[in-house]
Amino acid sequence: MNPALSVVFFTVLAGLGQGLAVSLALGVLAGLLAPSGAFLGWGLAAAIALLVAGLVASFLHLGRPERAWRAAAMWRTSWLSREVIVLPAFIGLLVLWWLARRAGDWPAALSAWLALATIALALLLWLCTAMIYACIRFIQEWAHPLTVFNYTLIGLASGLVLACSLAAALGEGRLLAALGPFALAATLAAGAVRLASFERNARLRPASTLQSATGIRARKLTQLAMGMSAGSFNTREFFHGVAAASVRHIRLTAMLCAFVLPALLMAWGLLAASPLPWIAAVGVQLPGLLTERWVFFAQARHPQNLYYQRVA
């Protein structure tokens, strides 16, 4: 597939915002954050900004952005429509929580309910986003439960790392001490699940063949050109144009920057009383996650590519 950078940025930024919001909710439920504290306000503002930035990025992929609202019409059968509904609801919930925090004294029970609702909607949004791809049965690389686990764990891990980085920078030692080990564990778990999906996808074999795709029943069949003098929608949308060796190098870079190096930096951060390792972990992980998400889309092989095997 040819990854759309707008979708790459949307899924990474939205997942990061969801993970940060869940981290803040866990901090409130555990009594580590004051319901009206400044850190909670800054954290909610950052999560809202990330989600809105992701939403804006997603509009760049639309041919007619003014008709985006119509995407919600098929909510009974479409995971995309469900995502279109849940995402604004999640942003609205965070805005409501941010406004309630600014109101000052308010019941602690309300803070707990807002935190629980935040976790529930974040999980639902991860499910909707992942199922957009996991429900496409003819793309074997996506059509498996690991896609849902990948989106959820990567979003949660990146949000926990960002929350720990903010806690380290702003002096929230209790929150950092509590969430730090979970951030490291979530990053390692996300990396392990992503590696498992890479191993699974490497063993996949197309259900169709070049013979069945072209209708030519010759025993030995080799395609030398795509059969036209210029490109088409099919060749632009479903071919990323990067050599297979380069994709392998990009995948290795993604694993190192998204999981391995951040884990090492977090281990250093847990041992050292310095915010530097946590801030560095965010700086390394974000481009790694963008690279990982590019690979997620690029590794998907659309069945039509059996017909347009070679763009020449």
C-alpha positions in Angstrom: 0.0 0.0 0.0 1.0 3.6 -0.4 0.8 5.2 3.0 -1.0 8.5 3.3 1.1 10.7 5.5 -2.0 12.4 6.8 -3.3 9.1 8.1 0.1 8.2 9.6 0.2 11.5 11.5 -3.5 11.1 12.6 -3.2 7.6 14.0 0.1 8.4 15.9 -1.0 11.8 17.3 -4.4 10.6 18.3 -3.0 7.4 19.9 -0.5 9.6 21.8 -3.2 11.9 23.0 -5.4 8.9 24.1 -2.5 7.3 26.0 -1.7 10.6 27.8 -5.3 11.0 28.8 -5.5 7.5 30.1 -2.3 8.1 32.1 -3.8 11.2 33.7 -6.9 9.3 34.5 -5.0 6.5 36.1 -3.1 9.1 38.2 -6.3 10.7 39.4 -7.9 7.3 40.2 -4.8 6.3 42.2 -4.8 9.6 44.1 -1.5 10.7 42.6 -2.9 13.8 41.0 -5.1 16.5 42.6 -8.4 16.9 40.7 -7.9 20.6 40.4 -4.1 20.6 40.2 -2.1 22.5 37.6 -0.4 19.4 36.3 -3.7 17.8 35.4 -4.7 20.9 33.6 -1.5 21.1 31.5 -1.8 17.3 30.8 -5.4 17.5 29.6 -4.6 20.5 27.4 -1.7 18.6 25.8 -3.9 15.6 25.2 -6.6 17.8 23.6 -4.0 19.5 21.4 -2.6 16.2 20.2 -6.1 14.8 19.4 -7.1 18.0 17.6 -3.8 18.0 15.6 -4.5 14.4 14.6 -8.0 15.3 13.6 -6.8 18.2 11.5 -4.2 15.9 9.8 -6.9 13.4 8.9 -8.8 16.1 7.0 -5.8 16.4 4.6 -6.6 12.9 3.3 -10.1 13.8 2.2 -11.0 14.9 -1.3 -14.0 16.9 -0.1 -13.3 17.9 3.5 -16.6 19.8 3.8 -18.5 16.5 3.4 -16.6 14.8 6.2 -19.6 14.8 8.5 -21.3 12.3 6.1 -18.8 9.7 7.3 -20.8 9.2 10.5 -23.9 8.1 8.6 -23.0 4.4 8.4 -22.3 3.8 12.1 -24.3 0.6 12.1 -21.9 -1.2 9.8 -18.7 0.9 9.4 -15.9 1.1 11.9 -14.8 4.3 10.3 -18.1 5.9 11.0 -17.9 4.8 14.6 -14.4 6.3 14.9 -15.8 9.6 13.4 -18.4 9.6 16.2 -16.2 8.5 19.1 -13.3 10.8 18.4 -15.2 14.1 18.8 -17.0 12.6 21.8 -13.6 11.8 23.4 -12.3 15.3 22.7 -15.5 16.8 24.1 -15.1 14.7 27.3 -11.5 15.9 27.8 -12.6 19.5 27.3 -15.4 19.1 29.8 -12.9 17.6 32.3 -10.5 20.5 31.7 -13.3 23.0 32.3 -14.5 21.2 35.4 -11.0 21.3 36.8 -10.8 25.0 36.3 -14.1 25.5 38.2 -12.2 24.8 41.5 -13.9 22.9 44.3 -16.1 20.1 43.0 -17.0 16.6 44.2 -14.1 14.1 44.1 -16.6 11.5 42.8 -17.1 13.5 39.7 -13.4 13.5 39.0 -13.3 9.7 39.4 -16.3 9.3 37.0 -14.6 11.6 34.4 -11.4 9.5 34.7 -13.3 6.2 34.2 -15.2 7.6 31.2 -11.9 8.8 29.7 -10.4 5.3 30.0 -13.5 3.7 28.5 -13.8 6.1 25.5 -10.0 5.8 24.9 -10.2 2.0 24.7 -13.3 2.3 22.4 -11.5 4.7 20.1 -8.5 2.5 19.8 -10.8 -0.4 19.0 -12.6 1.6 16.3 -9.4 2.8 14.7 -7.8 -0.6 14.7 -10.9 -2.4 13.4 -11.0 -0.1 10.3 -8.0 -2.1 9.1 -8.5 -5.4 11.0 -11.9 -5.9 9.4 -10.5 -5.8 5.8 -10.2 -9.6 5.3 -8.5 -9.5 1.9 -5.5 -7.7 3.3 -3.9 -10.5 5.3 -1.3 -8.3 7.0 -4.1 -6.4 8.9 -6.8 -9.0 9.3 -5.8 -10.4 12.6 -6.3 -9.5 16.4 -2.7 -8.3 16.7 -3.7 -5.2 14.8 -6.0 -4.2 17.7 -3.4 -5.0 20.3 -0.8 -3.0 18.3 -2.9 0.1 18.2 -3.9 -0.1 21.8 -0.5 -1.0 23.3 1.5 1.5 21.1 -0.9 4.3 22.0 -0.9 3.5 25.7 2.9 3.1 25.8 3.6 6.4 24.0 1.1 8.2 26.2 2.7 6.8 29.4 6.1 7.8 28.2 4.9 11.4 27.5 3.1 11.6 30.9 6.3 10.4 32.6 8.3 13.0 30.7 6.0 15.8 31.7 6.0 14.5 35.3 9.8 14.5 35.4 10.0 18.0 33.8 7.4 19.5 36.2 8.5 17.8 39.4 5.7 15.4 39.9 7.9 12.8 41.5 5.1 10.6 42.9 3.4 10.2 39.5 6.7 9.5 37.8 7.6 6.8 40.4 4.2 5.2 39.9 3.9 5.4 36.1 7.6 4.9 35.2 7.7 1.1 35.5 4.4 0.8 33.7 5.7 3.0 30.8 8.7 0.7 30.4 6.6 -2.4 30.6 4.0 -1.1 28.1 6.8 -0.1 25.7 8.4 -3.6 25.9 5.0 -5.2 25.5 4.1 -3.1 22.5 7.5 -3.9 20.9 7.0 -7.6 21.5 3.5 -7.6 19.9 4.7 -5.6 17.0 7.6 -8.0 16.4 5.1 -10.9 16.6 3.0 -9.2 13.9 6.1 -8.8 11.7 7.0 -12.4 12.1 3.4 -13.5 11.3 3.2 -11.3 8.2 6.6 -12.6 6.9 5.0 -16.1 6.7 1.9 -15.0 4.8 1.3 -16.2 1.3 -1.3 -14.6 -1.1 -4.4 -16.7 -1.4 -4.5 -15.9 -5.1 -1.8 -16.3 -7.7 -0.6 -14.3 -10.7 -2.4 -16.9 -12.9 -5.7 -16.4 -11.2 -5.3 -12.6 -11.1 -4.7 -12.3 -14.8 -6.7 -15.2 -16.0 -3.7 -16.7 -17.9 -3.4 -20.4 -17.0 0.2 -20.8 -18.1 2.3 -22.9 -15.7 5.2 -20.3 -15.7 4.1 -16.7 -15.9 6.2 -13.6 -15.5 5.0 -10.0 -15.6 7.4 -7.5 -17.0 5.3 -4.4 -17.2 2.0 -3.1 -15.8 0.5 -2.9 -19.3 0.1 0.8 -19.7 2.4 3.8 -20.6 1.4 5.9 -17.6 0.3 5.3 -14.0 -3.3 5.0 -12.8 -5.2 5.2 -9.5 -4.4 1.5 -8.9 -0.7 1.9 -9.3 -0.5 5.2 -7.3 -2.7 4.2 -4.4 -1.5 0.6 -3.8 2.3 0.9 -4.6 4.6 2.8 -2.2 7.5 2.7 -4.7 10.2 1.8 -2.1 12.5 -1.2 -2.6 12.0 -4.2 -0.4 15.5 -3.9 1.1 14.8 -0.3 2.0 11.5 -1.3 3.7 13.4 -3.8 5.8 15.8 -1.1 6.9 13.0 1.2 7.7 11.3 -1.5 9.7 14.5 -2.0 11.7 14.8 1.7 12.3 11.2 1.8 13.5 11.7 -1.0 16.0 14.9 0.6 17.4 13.5 4.2 17.7 9.9 3.3 18.8 10.7 0.6 21.3 14.3 -0.4 22.0 16.0 3.0 22.5 13.1 4.5 24.5 13.1 1.4 26.7 16.8 1.9 27.4 16.3 5.6 28.1 13.4 4.8 30.4 15.5 2.3 32.3 18.2 5.0 32.7 15.5 7.4 33.9 14.2 5.0 36.5 17.7 4.8 38.0 18.7 8.5 37.6 17.0 11.5 39.3 17.0 13.5 36.0 14.2 14.4 33.6 16.7 14.2 30.6 16.2 10.5 29.9 12.4 10.8 29.8 12.5 13.8 27.6 15.0 12.1 25.3 12.7 9.0 25.2 9.8 11.1 23.9 12.1 12.7 21.3 13.3 9.4 20.0 10.0 7.5 20.2 7.8 10.0 18.3 9.7 9.7 15.0 10.0 6.0 15.6 6.2 5.7 15.9 5.7 7.7 12.8 8.1 5.3 11.0 6.4 2.3 12.5 3.0 3.4 11.3 4.3 4.0 7.8 5.6 0.5 7.8 2.2 -0.8 9.0 0.5 0.6 5.9 3.4 -0.1 3.5 3.7 -3.8 4.4 0.0 -4.4 3.4 -0.3 -6.1 0.1 -3.5 -5.4 -1.7 -4.7 -8.4 -3.9 -4.9 -6.1 -6.9 -1.1 -5.9 -6.8 -1.0 -9.5 -8.2 -2.3 -8.0 -11.4 -0.1 -4.9 -11.3 3.0 -6.7 -10.1 5.6 -4.5 -11.7 5.4 -0.8 -12.3 7.7 -0.3 -15.3 
